[in-house]
Amino acid sequence: MSGPRFPITRPAFDEKERRLLAEVLDSGWVTQGPRTAEFEARFARRHRVPFALATNSCTSALHLSLSALGIGPGDEVVVPAFTWVTSAYCAEYVGARVVFADIRLDTFNLDPEAFAAVVGPATRAAVVVHLFGQAAEMDPILELARRHGIRVVEDAACAVGTEYRGTPVGGLGDLGCFSFHPRKVITTGEGGMVTTRDAELAATVGARRNHGARAAPGPPAVPPKPYEMGSFDELGYNLRMSDLQGAVGVAQMDKLDSLLAERAACARRYHDLLGELADLELPRAAPGCGHTYQSYVVRLREGGRERRNAVMESLAAEGIQTRPGTHAVHCLGYYRRRGIRREEFPRAAQAEDTTITLPLFPGMSPGDQEQIAAGLRRALARAAPAPRPASG
Ligand SMILES: *Cc1c(COP(=O)(O)O)cnc(C)c1O
């Protein structure tokens, strides 16, 4: 199978993943079990939280988080207007109403002032996204949330290992949700994690990911009585991680710090290579907000969506794979049908039209990045905004 010359990302697997996977296969216990527990323990330690619960995706983690908080019909959940769809869909799953708030264009994260402007008597929760690996401005957001009794779920899908003012994300709000999709910092194929400091929330998430059963599943032990089945007192789901994924997660945790260091080095190199292009706004971390560059997202200052698309086509023709940053909600049919209009969230709309994610993954060489930067320079020149006709 041959892909683009420069793919947007590439997972970092080696002998360790293969060995741990083989051990799980040989053990005969392949669903949630000892390797998942080990992955959870290491993830919790690394993010300095007492509880981490693995799931089959970040979407499941978000769903479980709102469910555990008791959010439901009649409640409003604030979500940034520029994010992956499931930051909002999780509120729909529990029957709540989504209320969008605009982002800041320099960080692509929730604008604390836009958040404050939409808080009302029914606001019960906010899904705060650390988009592209950069921590959101948590101090003003948490202060506002505390003042109004709003629960905070961090959508840290992109932000494994990100810190905010020296504290890892995932332990700042009530719950944190991480993704191990192949586009993210570490991957288990598909997978997610819920983090929390609250023992009761952790117990509820743990039960509801496993059919509502309160007893933790594990390798087959001898049950106290052969006929005992558990009491299933609450509605649950099957959103568990398998031990095949858990084993890959354990191997990925070994590499996390070196993967993060490599991403930071790649981002610095792009900054150096692209810094002189007046046409491009490069990703910039706000003070105190860590950035893992899960996505290296640049923004075109001129020309709007048509020019952005032309630049991306040009890059694709040179074998350089790119993607838009993410979605603005007015572009999602599901929300457009509910009357969301582009004019309501002008900064999200601008981010929707003008962002490009460049290839960035550990193992890419300085030469690769030089070629991508050169390709981008050519693409920008080819798609130059039309010069104004001379007068007279
Ligand atoms: C990737 C992503 C998700 C979804 O993660 P899955 O593990 O694919 O369910 C949610 N929110 C954000 C911000 C993401 O980037």
The ligand as a MOL file (V3000), in Angstrom:
LIG
                    3D

  0  0  0     0  0            999 V3000
M  V30 BEGIN CTAB
M  V30 COUNTS 15 15 0 0 0
M  V30 BEGIN ATOM
M  V30 1 C -10.0650 13.0570 18.2820 0
M  V30 2 C -10.9470 13.8920 19.0750 0
M  V30 3 C -12.0810 13.3720 19.7280 0
M  V30 4 C -12.5660 11.9730 19.5020 0
M  V30 5 O -11.6840 10.9830 19.9150 0
M  V30 6 P -12.0180 9.4520 19.5600 0
M  V30 7 O -11.0320 8.6870 20.3920 0
M  V30 8 O -11.7580 9.3090 18.0910 0
M  V30 9 O -13.4180 9.1830 19.9300 0
M  V30 10 C -12.8200 14.2100 20.5500 0
M  V30 11 N -12.4760 15.4990 20.7280 0
M  V30 12 C -11.3960 16.0410 20.1180 0
M  V30 13 C -11.0650 17.4720 20.3710 0
M  V30 14 C -10.6090 15.2680 19.2570 0
M  V30 15 O -9.5690 15.8250 18.6290 0
M  V30 END ATOM
M  V30 BEGIN BOND
M  V30 1 1 1 2
M  V30 2 1 2 3
M  V30 3 2 2 14
M  V30 4 1 3 4
M  V30 5 2 3 10
M  V30 6 1 4 5
M  V30 7 1 5 6
M  V30 8 2 6 7
M  V30 9 1 6 8
M  V30 10 1 6 9
M  V30 11 1 10 11
M  V30 12 2 11 12
M  V30 13 1 12 13
M  V30 14 1 12 14
M  V30 15 1 14 15
M  V30 END BOND
M  V30 END CTAB
M  END
